[in-house]
């Protein structure tokens, strides 16, 4: 039997390794690129026909533009509240050139969402997915009309989940999706889509002067808000009639009262006809609890003032000087941003 030199054995192993690596070389790169391209083009083929360009004519004569997506077979459209705010006339244009008017069903500035209704038959509609199934690093595609360039597609990944974003009304929007899929003015109101063609978010904001930091309202928030807007034309939230600011509490106070937070909400003022004043809250009181839940910030208080609280007594725990007291407050339905 002929002997094989160590050098020959090494060369033999390298050749065998190279020949078995199907992902290496130009052919392997092409396969990977085709798979990525197929995912993006497939999603665009499914959702793109339902994405529309919105031309907005405001009551003061000014014009604006944005994006939207049809999400029901009977012509309901999702977009951003800030896109249609103050609109007198709305015109929708689809990628196939079809144009029709749209009317505002309702909007919710607290989540920057709005629902429109088309005056005619939509050529297509997209389906809402479950954003809770998203994973960081997952491929997502944004479709919209940045700077009026209709049916523009950008792709990226989910950068983070569970972000919070401040709405123009002052409330925090929870469970926001962060993505690096490029968004520009005009993308607002357009869909964020998975490779399977499900809408998992409505694109809403970018961080000025930053690259690759963009945000979408999660489809689960969208589904809840849209159902309320279609049913009632608005989203009901409770309101107790006060203005306040966050206040860090001294450690000795936190320990003495066994508080779950090291901060509270100092009441700056109460509305003359508001539930807080009627219950006996005063300026200078520090709210540390609401309905049995700890309160450390204004945002935590906002989250607890839900639709279900309207008209139902709730215990508000406050610090007044050295005492901890409870007051029974009956929240009312409030305006956007109210507390």
N, C-alpha and C positions, 0 to 999 in steps of 0.2 A: 504493500500500500504506500502510495506517494505521500510524503509529508507536506503539510501546508505551513508556510511561514507565518509568523505573527502579523506581519504587515499585510499579507494577503487576506488573513482572517478579518482584520479590521476593515479593509476595503470592502470585503464581502458583506459585513454587517451594515456598513454605511449605505451601500447600494440597496440592500434589502429594506432598510428603514425608509429611504427616500421613495422607493417604489411603492411602499404600502401607505404613505401619507397622502391621502386623497385631497386634503385641504391645502397642500403646499403648491406653490407655483401658480402661473397665470390661470390655468384651468380651474384650480380650487378657488382662487379669488373670484373668478367669474360666477361660480356656483353660489358663493356667499352673497355676492352683489345681487344676483338675480333673486335670491330668496328675500333679501331686504326690499328690493324694488317691487316684488310681487306683493309683499305685505302692504306697502304704502299705496301702490296703484289699486289694489283690491279694495282697500278702505275708501279711497277717493271715489272709485266707481260706485260704491254702495251709498255713500253719504253725500258726495258732491252735488248731485242733482237736487238735493233738498236744501242746499245752502243758498241764501239769497243776499243780494245787496240792497240795503235800506237807504233810501234817500229821504231825509227828514226836513220838512219845512216847519219852522217854529212860528209861534203866534206873533213874535216880534219881527218877522220877516227874514230872520237869519236861517241859514241852511246848515245841514250837517249830514253825516253819513255813518254807516256802520254795517254790521252783518247780523244775520239771523239764521235760524234753522227750523224747518217745519218738523214737528215731532208727533203729529197725529194725522190720521188719514183725512180728517175733515178740516184741515187747513189752519190749525193753531201753530203759532210761531214763537220760539224762544229768542230773546235778545237781552241786552242790558238795559236797566232802568235809565242809566245816564245817557244812553243813545237816543231814547225817545222822550226824554223829559221835556215838557213844554211843547210837544209836537202838535201842530195844527193839521198837518197832512203827512201821510206816510205812503211812500211808493216802493214796492218790492219788485226787484228784477232778478230772474233766475238765470243760471248759466246758459240755458238754451235761448235766451233773449226774451222770454215771456215776461210781461210786465203787468202788474195789477196793484190796486190800492189795498191798504191794510188799515185796520182800526185797532185802537188800544183796548184790550180787554181789562187789563189791570197791571200795576207795577208795584214793586216793593223796593224802595231805596235802601232799606236795611240789609238786603242781600244783593242789591244791584241787579235784580232780575225783573223782566217784564214779559207779558204774554200778549201777542197780537193775534188778530183773526184776518185771514185773507178774504178778499171780496170774490175771488174766483177759485177754481180748482187747482191745487198744487200738483206739479208734475211728479213729485216724489215726497216721501217723508222718511225721517231717520228714527231709529229706536233708541231710547234711553237705556244705558247699561247700569251696572252696579259698581260705583266707584270704590266701594269697600273691598272689592277683589283686586284692585290695582296693587302693583308692587313697585318699589323704587327701582329704577333702571328699566322699566318696561317701555317699549316703543309706543309713542303716541303721535298723532298727526293733527295739526291745526289747519282748518280751512276757513278762509274769510276773504275780505276785500280790502287789504291795507292800501291806504292812499288812493282808493278807487280802482285798484288793479283787481278786477273781479276774478273769483275762483282761484285765489292764490293758495298754494299748499306749502306748508313747512312741516318738518318732522324733527323729533327729538325724543327725549326720554322723560319719564317721571323723575324729577329731581328730589322731591320730598312730598310727604303726605301729612295731613293734619295741621297745616299751617293756619294761622289766623290773619285776617286782612281787615283793615279799618274801612268801613263803608263811608260814603260821603255824609251819611246821616249821623255818624259818630259811633254807631254800634260796630262790634266786631263780627265779621263773618267767620264762622268756624268751619273746620274740615275742608279747607281750601287746598287745591292741588298746585304744587309748584312744578313747572316744566321748563326745559330749555328750548322747546320748539319756538322759533322766533315769532314774536307778535309785534305788530306796529299799529299806529292809529288807523282805524278802519277795521281791524280784526275784532274789535269789541263786539260781543254778542254772537260770534261764530262758535262752532263746536270744536271740542277737543275729542278726538276719536281714537279708539284702539284699532289694532290690526284686524280684528274681526268685524269692524264696522259699527261698533256700538259707541254712542255719544256718552262719554263719562264726565264731561265738564262743559261749561260755557265760559269762554275766554273773557276776561274782564279787565286785567290790568298788567302793566309792566312797571319795573322800577326804573325811573329816569336815570340816565347816565350809567346804567348797568347793562351788562351783556349776558343773555341767557338766564335771566330771572323774570319769569312770567307766571301769571296766576290764572286759575280757572275755578269757577264755582262748581263744587262737586255735584254729580248727577243726582245724588240722594237728597241734597238740599234743594236742587232744582225741582225734583219730583214733588216734594212736599209743598214748596212755594207755588209752583204752577197749578197744582190741584186747588189750592186756596184761591188763587187769582181767578181761575176759571169759574169756581163756585161763587165767590163773594166779590171779586174785583179788587180785593185787598187781603193782606195777611193781618189777622187780629193779634195784637200783643197787649199785655197789661201795662198799667201806668199808675204810679202812686203820687205823682206831682211834686217832685223835688229836684233841685240841682245839688250836686255834690262833687267832692274831689277826694282822691285817695290820700290817706294819711297813715304814716308809719307810727305804730304805737310803741311806747316805752316797754322794755322787757318786763319790768316789774308789774305793769298793768296786765300784760299778756299772761304772766304767771299767776297773778292774783285772781284773775277771772277765768283762768283755765281756758283760754281762747285757742281755737284751731288755726287762726291766722295771726301774723304779727302786724297786720294793718287792718284798716277799716275805711268806711266811706263817711267823711265829715259832711253833714248837711249844711250847705251854704244858704239855701233859701227853700221855702215851700210855697206852692201855688195857693192863692187865696181860697180857691174852691176845690183844692186837691184832697185826695184821700189821706195823704200823710199829715197835713195840718189838722184835718178833722179828727184823726186818731190821736193827736196830741204831740206829734214830733215837732221839735224846735230847731232853729238854726243853732249849730254848735254840737248837736247830738252826733254821735259816731255810730253808724250802723255796723254791726258785727255779725248779724245773722238775719235770715229771712226764711220763714216757713220751715224752720228746723235745720236749714243748711247754713254753713259758715259763709260769711261775706267778707272779703278782704279788699276788693277793688270795685270800681264802678262797673267794669265789664262782667264781673261775677254777678252783680245785682241785675244787670241787663239780662243775663242768661236765665235767671230765675223768674223774670217777669214774662211768663209765657201766656199763650192764649187761654190755657186751662185755668189760670189764676183769676181771670176776669169775673168780678162779682162774688168771689169767695174769700172770706176772712183769712188772713195770714198773719202769723206772729212776727213782728219785726223786733229784733233784739238790738238795743242801743246802749251805749255808755253815755251817761249824763253825769258829768263831774266824776265822783268816785263810785257812782252806783251803776249797776247793770239792770236795765229795765226792759220790759216787753210791752209792746203796744199792738192792738189788733187793728190791722189795716185792711180795707176792702179795695183791692186794685180795680181800676176801671180800664176800659179799652182806650189805648193811647195812640197818639200820632207817631209817625216814624221818628226814631231817635229818642222818644220820650222815656222817662223813668220816674 
